[in-house]
Amino acid sequence: MNRPPLSAVDIFVKDLGLVLDTARATKFPLPLASTAHQMFMQASTAGFGREDDSAVIKIFPGIELPKTG
């Protein structure tokens, strides 16, 4: 059964961007959040922005998601 995404890749791009803006303003380092933001931006640019946030894995070559249904 296909369900609509509860949290899309583009929402993660937005939310992580807000987190990083706050971190920069307070000079608080968040290297893992920065890396995650880059990964989600890459997924969005690749056309997966409206898909479920788990679609971020699709940017890694050679990884296949299990078939559903």
CHARMM-style PDB file with segment names, atoms N, HN, CA, C and O in Angstrom:
ATOM      1  N   MET     1       0.851  -1.174   0.000  1.00  0.00      PROA
ATOM      2  CA  MET     1       0.000   0.000   0.000  1.00  0.00      PROA
ATOM      3  C   MET     1       0.896   1.237   0.000  1.00  0.00      PROA
ATOM      4  O   MET     1       1.768   1.372   0.859  1.00  0.00      PROA
ATOM      5  N   ASN     2       0.687   2.138  -0.956  1.00  0.00      PROA
ATOM      6  HN  ASN     2      -0.020   2.029  -1.654  1.00  0.00      PROA
ATOM      7  CA  ASN     2       1.455   3.383  -1.011  1.00  0.00      PROA
ATOM      8  C   ASN     2       0.782   4.434  -0.156  1.00  0.00      PROA
ATOM      9  O   ASN     2      -0.421   4.676  -0.260  1.00  0.00      PROA
ATOM     10  N   ARG     3       1.586   5.049   0.689  1.00  0.00      PROA
ATOM     11  HN  ARG     3       2.563   4.852   0.773  1.00  0.00      PROA
ATOM     12  CA  ARG     3       1.086   6.131   1.531  1.00  0.00      PROA
ATOM     13  C   ARG     3       1.815   7.407   1.151  1.00  0.00      PROA
ATOM     14  O   ARG     3       2.971   7.355   0.730  1.00  0.00      PROA
ATOM     15  N   PRO     4       1.156   8.554   1.293  1.00  0.00      PROA
ATOM     16  CA  PRO     4       1.864   9.801   1.005  1.00  0.00      PROA
ATOM     17  C   PRO     4       2.965  10.029   2.038  1.00  0.00      PROA
ATOM     18  O   PRO     4       2.847   9.584   3.179  1.00  0.00      PROA
ATOM     19  N   PRO     5       4.040  10.724   1.641  1.00  0.00      PROA
ATOM     20  CA  PRO     5       5.123  10.961   2.596  1.00  0.00      PROA
ATOM     21  C   PRO     5       4.635  11.767   3.797  1.00  0.00      PROA
ATOM     22  O   PRO     5       3.828  12.686   3.659  1.00  0.00      PROA
ATOM     23  N   LEU     6       5.131  11.413   4.955  1.00  0.00      PROA
ATOM     24  HN  LEU     6       5.787  10.667   5.067  1.00  0.00      PROA
ATOM     25  CA  LEU     6       4.810  12.174   6.161  1.00  0.00      PROA
ATOM     26  C   LEU     6       5.798  13.325   6.344  1.00  0.00      PROA
ATOM     27  O   LEU     6       5.475  14.344   6.955  1.00  0.00      PROA
ATOM     28  N   SER     7       6.976  13.154   5.820  1.00  0.00      PROA
ATOM     29  HN  SER     7       7.239  12.327   5.323  1.00  0.00      PROA
ATOM     30  CA  SER     7       7.988  14.202   5.863  1.00  0.00      PROA
ATOM     31  C   SER     7       8.828  14.079   4.600  1.00  0.00      PROA
ATOM     32  O   SER     7       9.507  13.073   4.394  1.00  0.00      PROA
ATOM     33  N   ALA     8       8.782  15.080   3.774  1.00  0.00      PROA
ATOM     34  HN  ALA     8       8.231  15.897   3.941  1.00  0.00      PROA
ATOM     35  CA  ALA     8       9.449  15.032   2.477  1.00  0.00      PROA
ATOM     36  C   ALA     8      10.891  15.519   2.574  1.00  0.00      PROA
ATOM     37  O   ALA     8      11.270  16.213   3.517  1.00  0.00      PROA
ATOM     38  N   VAL     9      11.677  15.140   1.584  1.00  0.00      PROA
ATOM     39  HN  VAL     9      11.369  14.576   0.817  1.00  0.00      PROA
ATOM     40  CA  VAL     9      13.076  15.571   1.485  1.00  0.00      PROA
ATOM     41  C   VAL     9      13.165  17.094   1.583  1.00  0.00      PROA
ATOM     42  O   VAL     9      14.005  17.620   2.314  1.00  0.00      PROA
ATOM     43  N   ASP    10      12.301  17.807   0.848  1.00  0.00      PROA
ATOM     44  HN  ASP    10      11.618  17.379   0.254  1.00  0.00      PROA
ATOM     45  CA  ASP    10      12.370  19.272   0.862  1.00  0.00      PROA
ATOM     46  C   ASP    10      12.077  19.873   2.237  1.00  0.00      PROA
ATOM     47  O   ASP    10      12.574  20.953   2.559  1.00  0.00      PROA
ATOM     48  N   ILE    11      11.285  19.192   3.037  1.00  0.00      PROA
ATOM     49  HN  ILE    11      10.882  18.315   2.776  1.00  0.00      PROA
ATOM     50  CA  ILE    11      11.030  19.682   4.398  1.00  0.00      PROA
ATOM     51  C   ILE    11      12.305  19.569   5.234  1.00  0.00      PROA
ATOM     52  O   ILE    11      12.599  20.441   6.052  1.00  0.00      PROA
ATOM     53  N   PHE    12      13.054  18.495   5.023  1.00  0.00      PROA
ATOM     54  HN  PHE    12      12.815  17.787   4.358  1.00  0.00      PROA
ATOM     55  CA  PHE    12      14.324  18.343   5.731  1.00  0.00      PROA
ATOM     56  C   PHE    12      15.315  19.415   5.300  1.00  0.00      PROA
ATOM     57  O   PHE    12      16.056  19.945   6.127  1.00  0.00      PROA
ATOM     58  N   VAL    13      15.331  19.739   3.999  1.00  0.00      PROA
ATOM     59  HN  VAL    13      14.729  19.308   3.327  1.00  0.00      PROA
ATOM     60  CA  VAL    13      16.214  20.805   3.510  1.00  0.00      PROA
ATOM     61  C   VAL    13      15.895  22.103   4.249  1.00  0.00      PROA
ATOM     62  O   VAL    13      16.797  22.789   4.730  1.00  0.00      PROA
ATOM     63  N   LYS    14      14.612  22.432   4.334  1.00  0.00      PROA
ATOM     64  HN  LYS    14      13.879  21.875   3.943  1.00  0.00      PROA
ATOM     65  CA  LYS    14      14.183  23.657   5.012  1.00  0.00      PROA
ATOM     66  C   LYS    14      14.536  23.622   6.501  1.00  0.00      PROA
ATOM     67  O   LYS    14      15.149  24.554   7.022  1.00  0.00      PROA
ATOM     68  N   ASP    15      14.148  22.551   7.173  1.00  0.00      PROA
ATOM     69  HN  ASP    15      13.651  21.795   6.750  1.00  0.00      PROA
ATOM     70  CA  ASP    15      14.345  22.475   8.622  1.00  0.00      PROA
ATOM     71  C   ASP    15      15.826  22.446   9.007  1.00  0.00      PROA
ATOM     72  O   ASP    15      16.238  23.132   9.943  1.00  0.00      PROA
ATOM     73  N   LEU    16      16.622  21.659   8.289  1.00  0.00      PROA
ATOM     74  HN  LEU    16      16.287  21.102   7.529  1.00  0.00      PROA
ATOM     75  CA  LEU    16      18.054  21.641   8.585  1.00  0.00      PROA
ATOM     76  C   LEU    16      18.693  22.986   8.271  1.00  0.00      PROA
ATOM     77  O   LEU    16      19.637  23.399   8.944  1.00  0.00      PROA
ATOM     78  N   GLY    17      18.187  23.667   7.258  1.00  0.00      PROA
ATOM     79  HN  GLY    17      17.420  23.332   6.711  1.00  0.00      PROA
ATOM     80  CA  GLY    17      18.677  25.010   6.950  1.00  0.00      PROA
ATOM     81  C   GLY    17      18.424  25.967   8.105  1.00  0.00      PROA
ATOM     82  O   GLY    17      19.289  26.775   8.444  1.00  0.00      PROA
ATOM     83  N   LEU    18      17.246  25.880   8.709  1.00  0.00      PROA
ATOM     84  HN  LEU    18      16.544  25.223   8.433  1.00  0.00      PROA
ATOM     85  CA  LEU    18      16.922  26.722   9.861  1.00  0.00      PROA
ATOM     86  C   LEU    18      17.827  26.407  11.053  1.00  0.00      PROA
ATOM     87  O   LEU    18      18.301  27.308  11.745  1.00  0.00      PROA
ATOM     88  N   VAL    19      18.056  25.121  11.278  1.00  0.00      PROA
ATOM     89  HN  VAL    19      17.671  24.389  10.716  1.00  0.00      PROA
ATOM     90  CA  VAL    19      18.943  24.701  12.366  1.00  0.00      PROA
ATOM     91  C   VAL    19      20.348  25.265  12.139  1.00  0.00      PROA
ATOM     92  O   VAL    19      20.972  25.784  13.064  1.00  0.00      PROA
ATOM     93  N   LEU    20      20.831  25.160  10.918  1.00  0.00      PROA
ATOM     94  HN  LEU    20      20.323  24.738  10.166  1.00  0.00      PROA
ATOM     95  CA  LEU    20      22.185  25.642  10.616  1.00  0.00      PROA
ATOM     96  C   LEU    20      22.280  27.166  10.691  1.00  0.00      PROA
ATOM     97  O   LEU    20      23.313  27.700  11.093  1.00  0.00      PROA
ATOM     98  N   ASP    21      21.217  27.867  10.310  1.00  0.00      PROA
ATOM     99  HN  ASP    21      20.377  27.433   9.984  1.00  0.00      PROA
ATOM    100  CA  ASP    21      21.205  29.327  10.453  1.00  0.00      PROA
ATOM    101  C   ASP    21      21.352  29.725  11.919  1.00  0.00      PROA
ATOM    102  O   ASP    21      22.113  30.634  12.251  1.00  0.00      PROA
ATOM    103  N   THR    22      20.622  29.040  12.786  1.00  0.00      PROA
ATOM    104  HN  THR    22      20.004  28.302  12.516  1.00  0.00      PROA
ATOM    105  CA  THR    22      20.707  29.318  14.226  1.00  0.00      PROA
ATOM    106  C   THR    22      22.091  28.967  14.761  1.00  0.00      PROA
ATOM    107  O   THR    22      22.659  29.708  15.562  1.00  0.00      PROA
ATOM    108  N   ALA    23      22.624  27.848  14.321  1.00  0.00      PROA
ATOM    109  HN  ALA    23      22.162  27.245  13.670  1.00  0.00      PROA
ATOM    110  CA  ALA    23      23.967  27.438  14.761  1.00  0.00      PROA
ATOM    111  C   ALA    23      25.008  28.465  14.347  1.00  0.00      PROA
ATOM    112  O   ALA    23      25.886  28.811  15.137  1.00  0.00      PROA
ATOM    113  N   ARG    24      24.918  28.958  13.112  1.00  0.00      PROA
ATOM    114  HN  ARG    24      24.204  28.677  12.470  1.00  0.00      PROA
ATOM    115  CA  ARG    24      25.870  29.978  12.656  1.00  0.00      PROA
ATOM    116  C   ARG    24      25.744  31.247  13.477  1.00  0.00      PROA
ATOM    117  O   ARG    24      26.748  31.849  13.860  1.00  0.00      PROA
ATOM    118  N   ALA    25      24.497  31.659  13.751  1.00  0.00      PROA
ATOM    119  HN  ALA    25      23.682  31.170  13.440  1.00  0.00      PROA
ATOM    120  CA  ALA    25      24.263  32.890  14.506  1.00  0.00      PROA
ATOM    121  C   ALA    25      24.826  32.810  15.925  1.00  0.00      PROA
ATOM    122  O   ALA    25      25.223  33.822  16.502  1.00  0.00      PROA
ATOM    123  N   THR    26      24.856  31.606  16.474  1.00  0.00      PROA
ATOM    124  HN  THR    26      24.533  30.784  16.004  1.00  0.00      PROA
ATOM    125  CA  THR    26      25.357  31.431  17.844  1.00  0.00      PROA
ATOM    126  C   THR    26      26.768  30.849  17.869  1.00  0.00      PROA
ATOM    127  O   THR    26      27.310  30.540  18.930  1.00  0.00      PROA
ATOM    128  N   LYS    27      27.355  30.707  16.668  1.00  0.00      PROA
ATOM    129  HN  LYS    27      26.915  30.958  15.806  1.00  0.00      PROA
ATOM    130  CA  LYS    27      28.703  30.153  16.523  1.00  0.00      PROA
ATOM    131  C   LYS    27      28.831  28.778  17.188  1.00  0.00      PROA
ATOM    132  O   LYS    27      29.798  28.483  17.890  1.00  0.00      PROA
ATOM    133  N   PHE    28      27.819  27.959  16.935  1.00  0.00      PROA
ATOM    134  HN  PHE    28      27.033  28.199  16.364  1.00  0.00      PROA
ATOM    135  CA  PHE    28      27.784  26.611  17.483  1.00  0.00      PROA
ATOM    136  C   PHE    28      28.036  25.619  16.352  1.00  0.00      PROA
ATOM    137  O   PHE    28      27.275  25.603  15.384  1.00  0.00      PROA
ATOM    138  N   PRO    29      29.066  24.798  16.439  1.00  0.00      PROA
ATOM    139  CA  PRO    29      29.386  23.882  15.342  1.00  0.00      PROA
ATOM    140  C   PRO    29      28.427  22.685  15.276  1.00  0.00      PROA
ATOM    141  O   PRO    29      28.145  22.035  16.282  1.00  0.00      PROA
ATOM    142  N   LEU    30      27.947  22.423  14.081  1.00  0.00      PROA
ATOM    143  HN  LEU    30      28.176  22.951  13.263  1.00  0.00      PROA
ATOM    144  CA  LEU    30      27.078  21.258  13.848  1.00  0.00      PROA
ATOM    145  C   LEU    30      27.522  20.555  12.561  1.00  0.00      PROA
ATOM    146  O   LEU    30      26.817  20.597  11.553  1.00  0.00      PROA
ATOM    147  N   PRO    31      28.684  19.913  12.599  1.00  0.00      PROA
ATOM    148  CA  PRO    31      29.195  19.316  11.357  1.00  0.00      PROA
ATOM    149  C   PRO    31      28.312  18.209  10.786  1.00  0.00      PROA
ATOM    150  O   PRO    31      28.209  18.086   9.566  1.00  0.00      PROA
ATOM    151  N   LEU    32      27.683  17.415  11.619  1.00  0.00      PROA
ATOM    152  HN  LEU    32      27.766  17.516  12.610  1.00  0.00      PROA
ATOM    153  CA  LEU    32      26.831  16.343  11.094  1.00  0.00      PROA
ATOM    154  C   LEU    32      25.539  16.897  10.492  1.00  0.00      PROA
ATOM    155  O   LEU    32      25.050  16.380   9.487  1.00  0.00      PROA
ATOM    156  N   ALA    33      24.994  17.934  11.097  1.00  0.00      PROA
ATOM    157  HN  ALA    33      25.391  18.354  11.913  1.00  0.00      PROA
ATOM    158  CA  ALA    33      23.796  18.566  10.534  1.00  0.00      PROA
ATOM    159  C   ALA    33      24.125  19.209   9.192  1.00  0.00      PROA
ATOM    160  O   ALA    33      23.312  19.184   8.268  1.00  0.00      PROA
ATOM    161  N   SER    34      25.301  19.776   9.090  1.00  0.00      PROA
ATOM    162  HN  SER    34      25.961  19.797   9.841  1.00  0.00      PROA
ATOM    163  CA  SER    34      25.737  20.379   7.832  1.00  0.00      PROA
ATOM    164  C   SER    34      25.865  19.317   6.737  1.00  0.00      PROA
ATOM    165  O   SER    34      25.440  19.537   5.603  1.00  0.00      PROA
ATOM    166  N   THR    35      26.441  18.186   7.073  1.00  0.00      PROA
ATOM    167  HN  THR    35      26.787  18.007   7.994  1.00  0.00      PROA
ATOM    168  CA  THR    35      26.574  17.089   6.115  1.00  0.00      PROA
ATOM    169  C   THR    35      25.204  16.560   5.707  1.00  0.00      PROA
ATOM    170  O   THR    35      24.957  16.317   4.526  1.00  0.00      PROA
ATOM    171  N   ALA    36      24.320  16.383   6.674  1.00  0.00      PROA
ATOM    172  HN  ALA    36      24.521  16.580   7.633  1.00  0.00      PROA
ATOM    173  CA  ALA    36      22.964  15.906   6.374  1.00  0.00      PROA
ATOM    174  C   ALA    36      22.241  16.889   5.458  1.00  0.00      PROA
ATOM    175  O   ALA    36      21.556  16.481   4.520  1.00  0.00      PROA
ATOM    176  N   HSD    37      22.394  18.184   5.730  1.00  0.00      PROA
ATOM    177  HN  HSD    37      22.951  18.516   6.492  1.00  0.00      PROA
ATOM    178  CA  HSD    37      21.761  19.211   4.900  1.00  0.00      PROA
ATOM    179  C   HSD    37      22.235  19.100   3.450  1.00  0.00      PROA
ATOM    180  O   HSD    37      21.434  19.191   2.520  1.00  0.00      PROA
ATOM    181  N   GLN    38      23.532  18.905   3.269  1.00  0.00      PROA
ATOM    182  HN  GLN    38      24.182  18.831   4.025  1.00  0.00      PROA
ATOM    183  CA  GLN    38      24.085  18.754   1.917  1.00  0.00      PROA
ATOM    184  C   GLN    38      23.508  17.516   1.229  1.00  0.00      PROA
ATOM    185  O   GLN    38      23.198  17.559   0.038  1.00  0.00      PROA
ATOM    186  N   MET    39      23.365  16.432   1.958  1.00  0.00      PROA
ATOM    187  HN  MET    39      23.617  16.397   2.926  1.00  0.00      PROA
ATOM    188  CA  MET    39      22.815  15.204   1.382  1.00  0.00      PROA
ATOM    189  C   MET    39      21.353  15.404   0.963  1.00  0.00      PROA
ATOM    190  O   MET    39      20.957  14.976  -0.121  1.00  0.00      PROA
ATOM    191  N   PHE    40      20.563  16.045   1.804  1.00  0.00      PROA
ATOM    192  HN  PHE    40      20.885  16.393   2.684  1.00  0.00      PROA
ATOM    193  CA  PHE    40      19.159  16.280   1.473  1.00  0.00      PROA
ATOM    194  C   PHE    40      19.024  17.275   0.327  1.00  0.00      PROA
ATOM    195  O   PHE    40      18.124  17.140  -0.502  1.00  0.00      PROA
ATOM    196  N   MET    41      19.908  18.275   0.269  1.00  0.00      PROA
ATOM    197  HN  MET    41      20.638  18.385   0.943  1.00  0.00      PROA
ATOM    198  CA  MET    41      19.876  19.207  -0.863  1.00  0.00      PROA
ATOM    199  C   MET    41      20.210  18.477  -2.159  1.00  0.00      PROA
ATOM    200  O   MET    41      19.599  18.739  -3.195  1.00  0.00      PROA
ATOM    201  N   GLN    42      21.170  17.570  -2.108  1.00  0.00      PROA
ATOM    202  HN  GLN    42      21.667  17.357  -1.267  1.00  0.00      PROA
ATOM    203  CA  GLN    42      21.529  16.799  -3.288  1.00  0.00      PROA
ATOM    204  C   GLN    42      20.347  15.933  -3.743  1.00  0.00      PROA
ATOM    205  O   GLN    42      20.073  15.829  -4.939  1.00  0.00      PROA
ATOM    206  N   ALA    43      19.658  15.321  -2.795  1.00  0.00      PROA
ATOM    207  HN  ALA    43      19.881  15.405  -1.823  1.00  0.00      PROA
ATOM    208  CA  ALA    43      18.486  14.508  -3.126  1.00  0.00      PROA
ATOM    209  C   ALA    43      17.383  15.367  -3.745  1.00  0.00      PROA
ATOM    210  O   ALA    43      16.724  14.949  -4.696  1.00  0.00      PROA
ATOM    211  N   SER    44      17.190  16.555  -3.206  1.00  0.00      PROA
ATOM    212  HN  SER    44      17.725  16.895  -2.433  1.00  0.00      PROA
ATOM    213  CA  SER    44      16.182  17.462  -3.746  1.00  0.00      PROA
ATOM    214  C   SER    44      16.532  17.870  -5.173  1.00  0.00      PROA
ATOM    215  O   SER    44      15.677  17.865  -6.058  1.00  0.00      PROA
ATOM    216  N   THR    45      17.786  18.219  -5.384  1.00  0.00      PROA
ATOM    217  HN  THR    45      18.481  18.223  -4.666  1.00  0.00      PROA
ATOM    218  CA  THR    45      18.248  18.614  -6.712  1.00  0.00      PROA
ATOM    219  C   THR    45      18.110  17.467  -7.714  1.00  0.00      PROA
ATOM    220  O   THR    45      17.878  17.703  -8.899  1.00  0.00      PROA
ATOM    221  N   ALA    46      18.252  16.234  -7.244  1.00  0.00      PROA
ATOM    222  HN  ALA    46      18.441  16.042  -6.281  1.00  0.00      PROA
ATOM    223  CA  ALA    46      18.137  15.057  -8.105  1.00  0.00      PROA
ATOM    224  C   ALA    46      16.679  14.712  -8.429  1.00  0.00      PROA
ATOM    225  O   ALA    46      16.410  13.762  -9.164  1.00  0.00      PROA
ATOM    226  N   GLY    47      15.743  15.489  -7.877  1.00  0.00      PROA
ATOM    227  HN  GLY    47      15.962  16.261  -7.280  1.00  0.00      PROA
ATOM    228  CA  GLY    47      14.338  15.269  -8.206  1.00  0.00      PROA
ATOM    229  C   GLY    47      13.531  14.516  -7.172  1.00  0.00      PROA
ATOM    230  O   GLY    47      12.396  14.124  -7.443  1.00  0.00      PROA
ATOM    231  N   PHE    48      14.095  14.303  -5.986  1.00  0.00      PROA
ATOM    232  HN  PHE    48      15.017  14.622  -5.766  1.00  0.00      PROA
ATOM    233  CA  PHE    48      13.410  13.541  -4.950  1.00  0.00      PROA
ATOM    234  C   PHE    48      12.780  14.418  -3.865  1.00  0.00      PROA
ATOM    235  O   PHE    48      12.377  13.909  -2.819  1.00  0.00      PROA
ATOM    236  N   GLY    49      12.692  15.716  -4.101  1.00  0.00      PROA
ATOM    237  HN  GLY    49      13.019  16.129  -4.951  1.00  0.00      PROA
ATOM    238  CA  GLY    49      12.241  16.668  -3.087  1.00  0.00      PROA
ATOM    239  C   GLY    49      10.882  16.403  -2.492  1.00  0.00      PROA
ATOM    240  O   GLY    49      10.662  16.674  -1.312  1.00  0.00      PROA
ATOM    241  N   ARG    50       9.964  15.878  -3.280  1.00  0.00      PROA
ATOM    242  HN  ARG    50      10.143  15.657  -4.239  1.00  0.00      PROA
ATOM    243  CA  ARG    50       8.611  15.649  -2.782  1.00  0.00      PROA
ATOM    244  C   ARG    50       8.411  14.235  -2.258  1.00  0.00      PROA
ATOM    245  O   ARG    50       7.334  13.885  -1.774  1.00  0.00      PROA
ATOM    246  N   GLU    51       9.454  13.433  -2.359  1.00  0.00      PROA
ATOM    247  HN  GLU    51      10.329  13.717  -2.752  1.00  0.00      PROA
ATOM    248  CA  GLU    51       9.358  12.058  -1.852  1.00  0.00      PROA
ATOM    249  C   GLU    51       9.622  12.038  -0.347  1.00  0.00      PROA
ATOM    250  O   GLU    51      10.123  13.003   0.230  1.00  0.00      PROA
ATOM    251  N   ASP    52       9.270  10.908   0.271  1.00  0.00      PROA
ATOM    252  HN  ASP    52       8.863  10.124  -0.197  1.00  0.00      PROA
ATOM    253  CA  ASP    52       9.529  10.703   1.690  1.00  0.00      PROA
ATOM    254  C   ASP    52      11.008  10.937   1.985  1.00  0.00      PROA
ATOM    255  O   ASP    52      11.861  10.688   1.134  1.00  0.00      PROA
ATOM    256  N   ASP    53      11.304  11.411   3.174  1.00  0.00      PROA
ATOM    257  HN  ASP    53      10.610  11.614   3.865  1.00  0.00      PROA
ATOM    258  CA  ASP    53      12.689  11.735   3.526  1.00  0.00      PROA
ATOM    259  C   ASP    53      13.638  10.547   3.389  1.00  0.00      PROA
ATOM    260  O   ASP    53      14.847  10.740   3.262  1.00  0.00      PROA
ATOM    261  N   SER    54      13.121   9.346   3.413  1.00  0.00      PROA
ATOM    262  HN  SER    54      12.139   9.189   3.517  1.00  0.00      PROA
ATOM    263  CA  SER    54      13.986   8.181   3.230  1.00  0.00      PROA
ATOM    264  C   SER    54      14.559   8.117   1.809  1.00  0.00      PROA
ATOM    265  O   SER    54      15.495   7.358   1.557  1.00  0.00      PROA
ATOM    266  N   ALA    55      14.010   8.903   0.883  1.00  0.00      PROA
ATOM    267  HN  ALA    55      13.250   9.519   1.088  1.00  0.00      PROA
ATOM    268  CA  ALA    55      14.502   8.926  -0.497  1.00  0.00      PROA
ATOM    269  C   ALA    55      15.917   9.487  -0.582  1.00  0.00      PROA
ATOM    270  O   ALA    55      16.551   9.389  -1.632  1.00  0.00      PROA
ATOM    271  N   VAL    56      16.419  10.067   0.493  1.00  0.00      PROA
ATOM    272  HN  VAL    56      15.903  10.146   1.346  1.00  0.00      PROA
ATOM    273  CA  VAL    56      17.790  10.592   0.486  1.00  0.00      PROA
ATOM    274  C   VAL    56      18.792   9.494   0.143  1.00  0.00      PROA
ATOM    275  O   VAL    56      19.868   9.782  -0.382  1.00  0.00      PROA
ATOM    276  N   ILE    57      18.457   8.258   0.429  1.00  0.00      PROA
ATOM    277  HN  ILE    57      17.584   8.024   0.856  1.00  0.00      PROA
ATOM    278  CA  ILE    57      19.368   7.143   0.133  1.00  0.00      PROA
ATOM    279  C   ILE    57      19.570   6.969  -1.370  1.00  0.00      PROA
ATOM    280  O   ILE    57      20.562   6.374  -1.793  1.00  0.00      PROA
ATOM    281  N   LYS    58      18.659   7.471  -2.168  1.00  0.00      PROA
ATOM    282  HN  LYS    58      17.853   7.954  -1.825  1.00  0.00      PROA
ATOM    283  CA  LYS    58      18.735   7.314  -3.616  1.00  0.00      PROA
ATOM    284  C   LYS    58      19.907   8.066  -4.245  1.00  0.00      PROA
ATOM    285  O   LYS    58      20.219   7.841  -5.415  1.00  0.00      PROA
ATOM    286  N   ILE    59      20.554   8.944  -3.502  1.00  0.00      PROA
ATOM    287  HN  ILE    59      20.301   9.126  -2.552  1.00  0.00      PROA
ATOM    288  CA  ILE    59      21.695   9.680  -4.065  1.00  0.00      PROA
ATOM    289  C   ILE    59      22.978   8.861  -4.039  1.00  0.00      PROA
ATOM    290  O   ILE    59      23.982   9.256  -4.632  1.00  0.00      PROA
ATOM    291  N   PHE    60      22.946   7.731  -3.358  1.00  0.00      PROA
ATOM    292  HN  PHE    60      22.131   7.411  -2.876  1.00  0.00      PROA
ATOM    293  CA  PHE    60      24.130   6.882  -3.260  1.00  0.00      PROA
ATOM    294  C   PHE    60      24.105   5.832  -4.358  1.00  0.00      PROA
ATOM    295  O   PHE    60      23.206   4.991  -4.386  1.00  0.00      PROA
ATOM    296  N   PRO    61      25.073   5.867  -5.259  1.00  0.00      PROA
ATOM    297  CA  PRO    61      25.070   4.878  -6.348  1.00  0.00      PROA
ATOM    298  C   PRO    61      25.245   3.456  -5.824  1.00  0.00      PROA
ATOM    299  O   PRO    61      25.983   3.211  -4.870  1.00  0.00      PROA
ATOM    300  N   GLY    62      24.551   2.534  -6.470  1.00  0.00      PROA
ATOM    301  HN  GLY    62      23.951   2.733  -7.245  1.00  0.00      PROA
ATOM    302  CA  GLY    62      24.691   1.124  -6.131  1.00  0.00      PROA
ATOM    303  C   GLY    62      23.776   0.639  -5.033  1.00  0.00      PROA
ATOM    304  O   GLY    62      23.738  -0.560  -4.756  1.00  0.00      PROA
ATOM    305  N   ILE    63      23.036   1.533  -4.396  1.00  0.00      PROA
ATOM    306  HN  ILE    63      23.067   2.507  -4.621  1.00  0.00      PROA
ATOM    307  CA  ILE    63      22.112   1.116  -3.347  1.00  0.00      PROA
ATOM    308  C   ILE    63      20.718   1.053  -3.940  1.00  0.00      PROA
ATOM    309  O   ILE    63      20.232   2.030  -4.510  1.00  0.00      PROA
ATOM    310  N   GLU    64      20.078  -0.094  -3.806  1.00  0.00      PROA
ATOM    311  HN  GLU    64      20.473  -0.887  -3.343  1.00  0.00      PROA
ATOM    312  CA  GLU    64      18.720  -0.252  -4.297  1.00  0.00      PROA
ATOM    313  C   GLU    64      17.780  -0.417  -3.116  1.00  0.00      PROA
ATOM    314  O   GLU    64      18.051  -1.175  -2.184  1.00  0.00      PROA
ATOM    315  N   LEU    65      16.674   0.305  -3.174  1.00  0.00      PROA
ATOM    316  HN  LEU    65      16.454   0.921  -3.931  1.00  0.00      PROA
ATOM    317  CA  LEU    65      15.672   0.190  -2.133  1.00  0.00      PROA
ATOM    318  C   LEU    65      14.848  -1.074  -2.357  1.00  0.00      PROA
ATOM    319  O   LEU    65      14.646  -1.484  -3.500  1.00  0.00      PROA
ATOM    320  N   PRO    66      14.376  -1.689  -1.292  1.00  0.00      PROA
ATOM    321  CA  PRO    66      13.513  -2.873  -1.453  1.00  0.00      PROA
ATOM    322  C   PRO    66      12.231  -2.509  -2.186  1.00  0.00      PROA
ATOM    323  O   PRO    66      11.716  -1.400  -2.040  1.00  0.00      PROA
ATOM    324  N   LYS    67      11.732  -3.425  -2.955  1.00  0.00      PROA
ATOM    325  HN  LYS    67      12.151  -4.326  -3.073  1.00  0.00      PROA
ATOM    326  CA  LYS    67      10.472  -3.215  -3.669  1.00  0.00      PROA
ATOM    327  C   LYS    67       9.330  -3.271  -2.666  1.00  0.00      PROA
ATOM    328  O   LYS    67       9.340  -4.090  -1.748  1.00  0.00      PROA
ATOM    329  N   THR    68       8.348  -2.398  -2.844  1.00  0.00      PROA
ATOM    330  HN  THR    68       8.340  -1.732  -3.590  1.00  0.00      PROA
ATOM    331  CA  THR    68       7.175  -2.397  -1.958  1.00  0.00      PROA
ATOM    332  C   THR    68       5.998  -2.985  -2.709  1.00  0.00      PROA
ATOM    333  O   THR    68       5.929  -2.975  -3.938  1.00  0.00      PROA
ATOM    334  N   GLY    69       5.080  -3.496  -1.913  1.00  0.00      PROA
ATOM    335  HN  GLY    69       5.136  -3.505  -0.914  1.00  0.00      PROA
ATOM    336  CA  GLY    69       3.844  -3.975  -2.520  1.00  0.00      PROA
ATOM    337  C   GLY    69       3.754  -5.391  -2.720  1.00  0.00      PROA
ATOM    338  OT1 GLY    69       2.744  -5.879  -3.227  1.00  0.00      PROA
TER     339      GLY     69
END
